[in-house]
């Protein structure tokens, strides 16, 4: 190739890049991204509309992702429901995926999840709300900052670390204390899940309590109420919607946890009669068996059905929590 041809090609590329650069600058100028002149009110509005549409698009993309996840789970779950009825799957009392014939009753797993979640909430809700009340209304400012930092540190502890603590220390402690055959039981999982849900409940409840208008406190003090009466009868009821939302989000955190319950609950897929017995949850079943199944088998599709049930539960919990959060903001 001759030198004149090289020069012509270089000139064409330079012209193309220059044209592209001017178009990009012109787009930024029209959108109002730092190139608006003194009379550019209309251009500024165009930029605002562009940003607004980008935000709306982001929200729609998130909704679309959730809907696609639901469709993905539903598609593979329907492959199981063609061979087993919905009643057999949801209300069956036996989970025996490798027996002949195989049985895919989700009820023992669902009951195990309910047992662990219920006792975790019973433990963590009073502690979490009480800690939030202390941080928001009682603790002095220096101590308040320290406690809020500690709560954030608790939220950063990996669940696998808590699982190791449950295996090494908490499980043997409960076994010796209650005279159990094994410390790997539902109570061990409930205690650790309660510990994991505490940061969520404390943070959101504390924000709800701080958000109560100061005029409520001043009015209560003006009527002669003590600090405890104001906190219990005025501030706490006013922040009840935010506290309920915190509890619901804490439940969602507990229901969706996998590693801790996989490590410390005993993984016995039987119908539990007590929280002191080994049991298995929905999440532990998916995590423990997905790697051992054959793609396209009944067992494989059954795990997707378990995932669909879990998705429906967590979606419902988060939906209710969002309703309470909207009410709290009003």
N, C-alpha and C positions, 0 to 999 in steps of 0.2 A: 504494500500500500504506500502510495507516494505521500510526500509531506503536505501538498495542498489538500489532499483528501483528509489527512489527519486534522488539519487546521479547520476544514469545514465541519467535520464531526464534532470537534471541540466547541466550535461556535454554536452548533445546534444544541448540544447538551447544556451549554451555559445559558442560551436563550430559554430553553425549557425550564431549567431550575429557577431562573429569574422570574419567569411568568408564574411558576408555582409559588414562589416566595411572595410575590406581590398579591396573589390571590389569598394566601393565608393571612397576610397583614390586613388586607381589606376585610376579610371575615372577622378578624379580631376587632377591627375598628368599628364595623357595623354592630357587632355584638356588645360593644361597650367595655371590653376587657382592657382598660387602661389606655385606649386610644381615642377617647371621647373628647371632642372639643367643647367650647363654652356653650354652644347652642345644640348640644347633642342629647336633649331630653328624650326624644323619640328613640334614638339609638340605645340609650340606657335602658329604656323599657323593653326593647327587643332583646337586649342581653338578659334582663330579668326573666322574660318569658322563656328564653332558651334554657336558663338554669332551672327554672321551674319545671319545664318539660323533662329535663334530665333527671330531676329528683323523682318525678312521677314514673318515669321509665324504670328507675332503679327499684321503686316499690313494686311495680308490676312484674319485674323480673324475679324478685323474691317470692311473690305470690305464685308465679308460674313454676318456680323450682319446687315449692311445697306441693303444688298440685301434681307435678310430674313424679315426685317421690311417691305420692299416694297411688298414682296410676301404676307405677312400677311394682309396688307391693301388691296391689290388687290383681294385676295381670298374672303374676306367679301364684298368688293365693287361689285364684279361680281354677287353676290346674288341679289343686288338691280337692276343691269343693265339687269337681265333676265326679270324683270317686267316693268322697265322704261327704255326708250332709253337714250343713252348718251346725246343726244340733249336736252331731257326734263330735265335732271338733271343739265347739265352745263349751259344751257341758259334759264331755267325756271325762271320766274320773281316772283314766290311766294314760300315761305317756310312755309307750313302749315302741319306739321307732324301729327297732331291729328285731322285734319278735315276729312270729308267724301265726296269725296275720298281724301286721303292724297296727298299733293303736296310737292315735294322735289326739288324745284328750288334753285340751289346754287348761281345764279347770284346776288341776293341782298346781300348775305354774302360776295361774292367776291368783289363787288363794294364797300361795306363798308370797307373791308380790304384795298382796293386800296386808298380810300379817306383818311383814317387814316394814312396809310403809306406815301402817297405822301406829305401831309402837315407836317408830322413829319420830313421827309427828307428836305423839303424846309426850315424848321426852324433850324434843327440841323447841316446841312452841312456847311453853311456859318460860324456859330458860332464855330463848331468843327475845321474846317480848319484854321480859323483865330486864334483860341486859340493855335493850334499846331504851327502855324508860330511864334506866340509870344513866346511860350515856347522854341522853337528850335533856334530862331535866334535873338530875341530881349531881352528877360528877362536875367538879371544877374544870375550868378550861384546860389547864395543862394536862390533867389526867384524861380529859375527854379526847384530846388529840392522840395520846398514847394508846388509849383503848381502841380508837378507830383504826389506828395503824396495825394493832395486833389482830383485829378482825380481818383486815385485808390480807395479813400474812397467813391467817388460818385458811382463807379461801385459796391461797396459792399452793397449799400442800398437795402433792400428787396423791391420787386415790390409791395407787399401788403401794405407796409408803404406809398409808393407813391400813391397807390389807396385811402388810407384813407385821405391823404392830398387833393386829387382831390375831394373827396366827401365833406369834411368839409370846405375847403377854396377855391380851384380853381373853382369848379363848381358854387357856389353862386356868386363868383366874376364875372365870365363870364356872368351869368344870369343877374346880375344888370348892367353890362357894356353894353351889346348888347340888353338888353330888351327882353331876351328869355323867353319862357314858362318854360324851365328847363335848368339847367346848365349841366345836364348829356347828353352830345352830343359828336359828333365826334371831335370837336376842343379841348375839355378837354382831350380826349384820345391822340390826336396828340401832344399836349404840353407835356404831361407826357412821352410819348414814345420818343419824341425828347430829353428830359432830360436823359432818360435811354440810348439812343444811343450815347450821347456825349462822354462818356469815351472811347468807342470802336474807334470812329472816331479820337478823339484827340490822343490816344496812338499810333495807327498805322500810322497816318499821321505824327506825330512827329518823329517816327522812320524812316519814308521814307525821311523826310527833313534832318535829321541828317546824313543819309546815303549818301547824295550827296557829292562827293569828294571835298576836300578843294581846289584843283587846279581850280575848276570852279569858286569859289569865288575869288581866287587870280587873275585869268585871267580877271574877270569882273572889279575888283578894278583897275587892271593895265591899263585897257582901259578907266578909268575915270568914271565908273558907280558909282552911289551913292548906299548906303546900301539898300534903298527901290527898286531901279531899279534892283539891283542884286537879291534881294529876289523875286521880281515879275516876272522878265523876264528870269532869269537863274535858280535859285534854284527850284522855283515852277514847271516850265515845266519839269525839270529833275526828279522831284519826283512825276510826275503826275500819273504814273502807281500805285505806292504805295497808293496815295491818293484815286484813283478810287477804289482800293481794299478795303480801309478803309470804303468808302461810301457803297460799296456793302455789306460788313459785317455788317455795321450799319443797312442797309435795312433788312438783314436777322434777325438781333436782333429785329427789330420792328415787322416784319411779324410774328415771332414766339412767341411774347409776349402774355400771356393769362390773367393774373390776373388783370392788370391795365384796359384793355379794357372791361373785364367782369364787373368791378366795376363802371366805370365812363362814358361809352358811351351810356347808356340808354337801350341797348339790345332790340332794335326794329327791328325785321327781315323784314323790308320793304326796297324798293328801295330808297336810299337816293338821294335827289336832291341838298343838300347843306351840307357843313361840320358843319353847326350850328344846324343840326337836329339829333335826336337820331338815332343810327344805330347799327348794329351788325356785328361782324367780324367772320371769319372762326374759329379761336381759341376759341372765347367766346362761339360759338354755341356748339362746342364739350364739353367744360368744363361745360357749363350750363345744357346740356340736357342728357349727357351720363348716369348720375346717375338716371334719371327718365324713361329710356327706358326699355322695356322688351327684354331680350336676345333672338335673333333670329327673331325679328320683322322687318318690313320694316324700321321703324324709326331707329332701331339699325344699320342696314346695311347702311342706308343713312348717318349716322354720320361717318362710315368708309369711305364712298365715299368722304365726306368733308375732312377727314384726308388724303386721297390719293391726292386730289387736293392741299392741303397745303404742303404735302411732295414734290410734283412735283415742286411747286413754290420755296420752300426753297432750294431744291437740285439744281435747276437751278441758283439761286442767288449765292449760295456758289461755284458752279462750275465756274461761270464767275469771281467771286472774286479770286478764285485760279489761274485762267489764268492770271489775272492782277498781282497777287503777283509773279508768275513765271517770268513774263516779267520784273517786277521791280527788281528782283534779278539779272537778266541778265544785 
